[in-house]
């Protein structure tokens, strides 16, 4: 697995989080596969506001041959499928989710469209959020403490694209979320009874207990 530096979200008051969570829908139902598999330049604002939300899509890379998955994706994307990493860009910041063996938040922040260890492919404009930047910080903190813990990461049912889908729903821009970025995992989930045992086990179950220690500093995360 590849790793990048982990950035801890800032903590904020619970009162602002309650306002943020109550003002938007929490539905994370997958959108239909009618979305285009490429970003449309006509739908992207010429001068996007700071509250514009983008889904930044990356090709996953392997250490041995970083170019192989991007080449495969160039073919598979025409079938509405591929092996992708995604991050959500809002307020000039990009948030994503990855795995580490500790019981702390697996959400990390990078400069938009510059996530390391993966290859940037495209950005998809999803709309504008009504959430302020402090409210977004509260949402990130909440998700990192409750659902998107580093050692709960799983390849099929709780991966980076699962996080992106839920975050965009909370930001109120999920209607344009493209199903194809996570379709491979969705298919695998539907036929998981045919897959090797443990393929969707949480990250902590694939790491020896002795290797799991409480971090003194924010731990690295592994990307899908």
Secondary structure, DSSP 8 states (H G I E B T S, - for coil): --EE---------HHHHHHHHHTS--------TTS-SS--GGGS-TT--TTEEEEEEEEE--SS-HHHHHHHHHHHGGGT---EEEEEEETTEEEEE-B-SSSSB-EEEESTT--TTEEEEEEEEEEE----HHHHHHHHHHHHHHT-BGGG-BTTTBSHHHHHHHHHHHTT-GGG--GGGGHHHHHHHHTGGGS-TTTT--GGGGS-GGG----SS---EE--
